[in-house]
Amino acid sequence: MYCHCEYMTSMKDDRLQLRVDAAAKRRLEAAASAAHLSVTAFVLQAASRAADDVLAERQTIHLSPNAAVALTEALNRPAQVNERLAAALQRPAKFTWLD
């Protein structure tokens, strides 16, 4: 399986160093060879996938079925504008979205 990723093709001017025992190094070399990759590319690809998984997990909300129904119902209810919300909508935004 081949994955073309931006981090694999961009300019490389930073360094990341690892210390591993001989058995771990042999295992990484064997796996990299089987994947037709250099050890560096193999380790970077594997570490990047793991990083993506960790970051995605932190952006995912896990809800029970009851909580999911409650959230959906709350989101589907029309917003009720009160005085504080109306006042907040009249104030200039502190932040702007960048394109």
Distance bins in CASP14 RR format, pairs under 12 A and 6 or more apart:
PFRMAT RR
TARGET T0000
AUTHOR 0000-0000-0000
RMODE 2
METHOD distances of the structure
MODEL  1
1 34 0 0 0 0 0 1 0 0 0 0 0
1 35 0 0 0 0 1 0 0 0 0 0 0
1 36 0 0 0 0 0 1 0 0 0 0 0
1 37 0 0 0 0 0 1 0 0 0 0 0
1 45 0 0 0 0 0 1 0 0 0 0 0
1 49 0 0 0 0 0 1 0 0 0 0 0
2 8 0 0 0 0 0 1 0 0 0 0 0
2 35 0 0 0 0 1 0 0 0 0 0 0
2 36 0 0 0 0 1 0 0 0 0 0 0
2 37 0 0 0 0 1 0 0 0 0 0 0
2 41 0 0 0 0 0 1 0 0 0 0 0
2 45 0 0 0 0 1 0 0 0 0 0 0
3 9 0 0 0 0 0 1 0 0 0 0 0
3 35 0 0 0 0 0 1 0 0 0 0 0
3 37 0 0 0 0 0 1 0 0 0 0 0
3 41 0 0 0 0 0 1 0 0 0 0 0
3 42 0 0 0 0 0 1 0 0 0 0 0
3 44 0 0 0 0 0 1 0 0 0 0 0
3 45 1 0 0 1 0 0 0 0 0 0 0
3 46 0 0 0 0 0 1 0 0 0 0 0
3 48 0 0 0 0 1 0 0 0 0 0 0
3 49 0 0 0 0 1 0 0 0 0 0 0
3 52 0 0 0 0 0 1 0 0 0 0 0
4 10 0 0 0 0 0 1 0 0 0 0 0
4 41 0 0 0 0 0 1 0 0 0 0 0
4 45 0 0 0 0 0 1 0 0 0 0 0
5 41 0 0 0 0 0 1 0 0 0 0 0
5 44 0 0 0 0 1 0 0 0 0 0 0
5 45 1 0 0 1 0 0 0 0 0 0 0
5 46 0 0 0 0 0 1 0 0 0 0 0
5 47 0 0 0 0 0 1 0 0 0 0 0
5 48 1 0 0 1 0 0 0 0 0 0 0
5 49 0 0 0 0 1 0 0 0 0 0 0
5 51 0 0 0 0 0 1 0 0 0 0 0
5 52 0 0 0 0 1 0 0 0 0 0 0
6 48 0 0 0 0 1 0 0 0 0 0 0
6 52 0 0 0 0 0 1 0 0 0 0 0
7 14 0 0 0 0 0 1 0 0 0 0 0
7 16 0 0 0 0 0 1 0 0 0 0 0
7 41 0 0 0 0 0 1 0 0 0 0 0
7 44 1 0 0 1 0 0 0 0 0 0 0
7 45 0 0 0 0 1 0 0 0 0 0 0
7 47 0 0 0 0 1 0 0 0 0 0 0
7 48 1 0 1 0 0 0 0 0 0 0 0
7 49 0 0 0 0 0 1 0 0 0 0 0
7 51 0 0 0 0 1 0 0 0 0 0 0
7 52 0 0 0 0 0 1 0 0 0 0 0
8 37 0 0 0 0 1 0 0 0 0 0 0
8 38 0 0 0 0 0 1 0 0 0 0 0
8 40 0 0 0 0 0 1 0 0 0 0 0
8 41 1 0 0 1 0 0 0 0 0 0 0
8 42 0 0 0 0 0 1 0 0 0 0 0
8 43 0 0 0 0 0 1 0 0 0 0 0
8 44 1 0 0 1 0 0 0 0 0 0 0
8 45 1 0 0 1 0 0 0 0 0 0 0
8 47 0 0 0 0 0 1 0 0 0 0 0
8 48 0 0 0 0 1 0 0 0 0 0 0
8 49 0 0 0 0 0 1 0 0 0 0 0
9 41 0 0 0 0 0 1 0 0 0 0 0
9 44 0 0 0 0 0 1 0 0 0 0 0
10 44 0 0 0 0 0 1 0 0 0 0 0
10 48 0 0 0 0 0 1 0 0 0 0 0
12 40 0 0 0 0 1 0 0 0 0 0 0
12 41 0 0 0 0 0 1 0 0 0 0 0
12 44 0 0 0 0 1 0 0 0 0 0 0
14 44 0 0 0 0 0 1 0 0 0 0 0
15 40 0 0 0 0 0 1 0 0 0 0 0
15 44 0 0 0 0 0 1 0 0 0 0 0
16 40 0 0 0 0 1 0 0 0 0 0 0
16 43 0 0 0 0 1 0 0 0 0 0 0
16 44 0 0 0 0 1 0 0 0 0 0 0
16 47 0 0 0 0 1 0 0 0 0 0 0
16 48 0 0 0 0 0 1 0 0 0 0 0
16 51 0 0 0 0 0 1 0 0 0 0 0
17 40 0 0 0 0 0 1 0 0 0 0 0
17 43 0 0 0 0 0 1 0 0 0 0 0
18 24 0 0 0 0 1 0 0 0 0 0 0
18 25 0 0 0 0 1 0 0 0 0 0 0
18 28 0 0 0 0 1 0 0 0 0 0 0
18 39 0 0 0 0 0 1 0 0 0 0 0
18 40 0 0 0 0 0 1 0 0 0 0 0
18 43 1 0 0 1 0 0 0 0 0 0 0
18 44 0 0 0 0 0 1 0 0 0 0 0
18 46 0 0 0 0 0 1 0 0 0 0 0
18 47 0 0 0 0 1 0 0 0 0 0 0
19 25 0 0 0 0 1 0 0 0 0 0 0
20 26 0 0 0 0 1 0 0 0 0 0 0
20 27 0 0 0 0 1 0 0 0 0 0 0
20 28 1 0 0 1 0 0 0 0 0 0 0
20 29 0 0 0 0 0 1 0 0 0 0 0
20 39 0 0 0 0 0 1 0 0 0 0 0
20 43 0 0 0 0 1 0 0 0 0 0 0
21 27 0 0 0 0 1 0 0 0 0 0 0
21 28 0 0 0 0 0 1 0 0 0 0 0
22 28 0 0 0 0 0 1 0 0 0 0 0
22 29 0 0 0 0 0 1 0 0 0 0 0
23 29 0 0 0 0 0 1 0 0 0 0 0
23 30 0 0 0 0 0 1 0 0 0 0 0
24 30 0 0 0 0 0 1 0 0 0 0 0
24 31 0 0 0 0 0 1 0 0 0 0 0
24 39 0 0 0 0 0 1 0 0 0 0 0
24 43 0 0 0 0 0 1 0 0 0 0 0
25 31 0 0 0 0 0 1 0 0 0 0 0
25 32 0 0 0 0 0 1 0 0 0 0 0
25 39 0 0 0 0 1 0 0 0 0 0 0
25 42 0 0 0 0 0 1 0 0 0 0 0
25 43 0 0 0 0 0 1 0 0 0 0 0
26 32 0 0 0 0 0 1 0 0 0 0 0
26 33 0 0 0 0 0 1 0 0 0 0 0
26 39 0 0 0 0 0 1 0 0 0 0 0
27 33 0 0 0 0 0 1 0 0 0 0 0
27 34 0 0 0 0 0 1 0 0 0 0 0
27 39 0 0 0 0 0 1 0 0 0 0 0
27 42 0 0 0 0 0 1 0 0 0 0 0
27 43 0 0 0 0 0 1 0 0 0 0 0
27 46 0 0 0 0 0 1 0 0 0 0 0
28 34 0 0 0 0 0 1 0 0 0 0 0
28 35 0 0 0 0 0 1 0 0 0 0 0
28 37 0 0 0 0 0 1 0 0 0 0 0
28 38 0 0 0 0 0 1 0 0 0 0 0
28 39 1 0 1 0 0 0 0 0 0 0 0
28 40 0 0 0 0 1 0 0 0 0 0 0
28 41 0 0 0 0 0 1 0 0 0 0 0
28 42 1 0 0 1 0 0 0 0 0 0 0
28 43 1 0 0 1 0 0 0 0 0 0 0
28 44 0 0 0 0 0 1 0 0 0 0 0
28 45 0 0 0 0 0 1 0 0 0 0 0
28 46 0 0 0 0 1 0 0 0 0 0 0
28 47 0 0 0 0 0 1 0 0 0 0 0
29 35 0 0 0 0 0 1 0 0 0 0 0
29 37 0 0 0 0 0 1 0 0 0 0 0
29 38 0 0 0 0 1 0 0 0 0 0 0
29 39 1 0 1 0 0 0 0 0 0 0 0
29 40 0 0 0 0 0 1 0 0 0 0 0
29 42 0 0 0 0 1 0 0 0 0 0 0
29 43 0 0 0 0 0 1 0 0 0 0 0
30 37 0 0 0 0 0 1 0 0 0 0 0
30 39 0 0 0 0 1 0 0 0 0 0 0
30 42 0 0 0 0 0 1 0 0 0 0 0
31 37 0 0 0 0 1 0 0 0 0 0 0
31 38 0 0 0 0 0 1 0 0 0 0 0
31 39 0 0 0 0 1 0 0 0 0 0 0
31 41 0 0 0 0 0 1 0 0 0 0 0
31 42 1 0 0 1 0 0 0 0 0 0 0
31 43 0 0 0 0 1 0 0 0 0 0 0
31 45 0 0 0 0 0 1 0 0 0 0 0
31 46 0 0 0 0 1 0 0 0 0 0 0
32 38 1 0 0 1 0 0 0 0 0 0 0
32 39 1 0 1 0 0 0 0 0 0 0 0
32 40 0 0 0 0 1 0 0 0 0 0 0
32 41 1 0 0 1 0 0 0 0 0 0 0
32 42 1 1 0 0 0 0 0 0 0 0 0
32 43 1 0 0 1 0 0 0 0 0 0 0
32 44 0 0 0 0 0 1 0 0 0 0 0
32 45 0 0 0 0 1 0 0 0 0 0 0
32 46 0 0 0 0 1 0 0 0 0 0 0
33 39 0 0 0 0 1 0 0 0 0 0 0
33 41 0 0 0 0 0 1 0 0 0 0 0
33 42 0 0 0 0 1 0 0 0 0 0 0
34 42 0 0 0 0 1 0 0 0 0 0 0
35 41 0 0 0 0 1 0 0 0 0 0 0
35 42 1 0 1 0 0 0 0 0 0 0 0
35 43 0 0 0 0 0 1 0 0 0 0 0
35 45 0 0 0 0 1 0 0 0 0 0 0
35 46 0 0 0 0 1 0 0 0 0 0 0
36 42 0 0 0 0 1 0 0 0 0 0 0
36 45 0 0 0 0 0 1 0 0 0 0 0
37 43 0 0 0 0 1 0 0 0 0 0 0
37 44 0 0 0 0 1 0 0 0 0 0 0
37 45 1 0 0 1 0 0 0 0 0 0 0
37 46 0 0 0 0 1 0 0 0 0 0 0
38 44 0 0 0 0 1 0 0 0 0 0 0
38 45 0 0 0 0 0 1 0 0 0 0 0
39 45 0 0 0 0 0 1 0 0 0 0 0
39 46 0 0 0 0 0 1 0 0 0 0 0
40 46 0 0 0 0 0 1 0 0 0 0 0
40 47 0 0 0 0 0 1 0 0 0 0 0
41 47 0 0 0 0 0 1 0 0 0 0 0
41 48 0 0 0 0 0 1 0 0 0 0 0
42 48 0 0 0 0 0 1 0 0 0 0 0
42 49 0 0 0 0 0 1 0 0 0 0 0
43 49 0 0 0 0 0 1 0 0 0 0 0
43 50 0 0 0 0 0 1 0 0 0 0 0
44 50 0 0 0 0 0 1 0 0 0 0 0
44 51 0 0 0 0 0 1 0 0 0 0 0
45 51 0 0 0 0 0 1 0 0 0 0 0
45 52 0 0 0 0 0 1 0 0 0 0 0
46 52 0 0 0 0 0 1 0 0 0 0 0
46 53 0 0 0 0 0 1 0 0 0 0 0
47 53 0 0 0 0 0 1 0 0 0 0 0
47 54 0 0 0 0 0 1 0 0 0 0 0
48 54 0 0 0 0 0 1 0 0 0 0 0
48 55 0 0 0 0 0 1 0 0 0 0 0
49 55 0 0 0 0 0 1 0 0 0 0 0
49 56 0 0 0 0 0 1 0 0 0 0 0
50 56 0 0 0 0 0 1 0 0 0 0 0
50 57 0 0 0 0 0 1 0 0 0 0 0
51 57 0 0 0 0 0 1 0 0 0 0 0
51 58 0 0 0 0 0 1 0 0 0 0 0
52 58 0 0 0 0 0 1 0 0 0 0 0
52 59 0 0 0 0 0 1 0 0 0 0 0
53 59 0 0 0 0 0 1 0 0 0 0 0
53 60 0 0 0 0 0 1 0 0 0 0 0
54 60 0 0 0 0 0 1 0 0 0 0 0
61 67 0 0 0 0 1 0 0 0 0 0 0
61 68 0 0 0 0 1 0 0 0 0 0 0
61 71 0 0 0 0 1 0 0 0 0 0 0
62 68 0 0 0 0 1 0 0 0 0 0 0
62 71 0 0 0 0 0 1 0 0 0 0 0
63 69 0 0 0 0 1 0 0 0 0 0 0
63 70 0 0 0 0 1 0 0 0 0 0 0
63 71 1 0 0 1 0 0 0 0 0 0 0
63 72 0 0 0 0 1 0 0 0 0 0 0
63 74 0 0 0 0 0 1 0 0 0 0 0
64 70 0 0 0 0 1 0 0 0 0 0 0
64 71 0 0 0 0 0 1 0 0 0 0 0
65 71 0 0 0 0 0 1 0 0 0 0 0
65 72 0 0 0 0 0 1 0 0 0 0 0
66 72 0 0 0 0 0 1 0 0 0 0 0
66 73 0 0 0 0 0 1 0 0 0 0 0
67 73 0 0 0 0 0 1 0 0 0 0 0
67 74 0 0 0 0 0 1 0 0 0 0 0
68 74 0 0 0 0 0 1 0 0 0 0 0
68 75 0 0 0 0 0 1 0 0 0 0 0
69 75 0 0 0 0 0 1 0 0 0 0 0
69 76 0 0 0 0 0 1 0 0 0 0 0
70 76 0 0 0 0 0 1 0 0 0 0 0
70 77 0 0 0 0 0 1 0 0 0 0 0
71 77 0 0 0 0 0 1 0 0 0 0 0
74 80 0 0 0 0 0 1 0 0 0 0 0
79 85 1 0 0 1 0 0 0 0 0 0 0
79 86 0 0 0 0 0 1 0 0 0 0 0
79 89 0 0 0 0 0 1 0 0 0 0 0
80 86 0 0 0 0 0 1 0 0 0 0 0
81 87 0 0 0 0 0 1 0 0 0 0 0
81 88 0 0 0 0 0 1 0 0 0 0 0
81 89 0 0 0 0 1 0 0 0 0 0 0
81 90 0 0 0 0 0 1 0 0 0 0 0
82 88 0 0 0 0 1 0 0 0 0 0 0
82 89 0 0 0 0 0 1 0 0 0 0 0
83 89 0 0 0 0 0 1 0 0 0 0 0
83 90 0 0 0 0 0 1 0 0 0 0 0
84 90 0 0 0 0 0 1 0 0 0 0 0
84 91 0 0 0 0 0 1 0 0 0 0 0
85 91 0 0 0 0 0 1 0 0 0 0 0
88 94 0 0 0 0 0 1 0 0 0 0 0
END
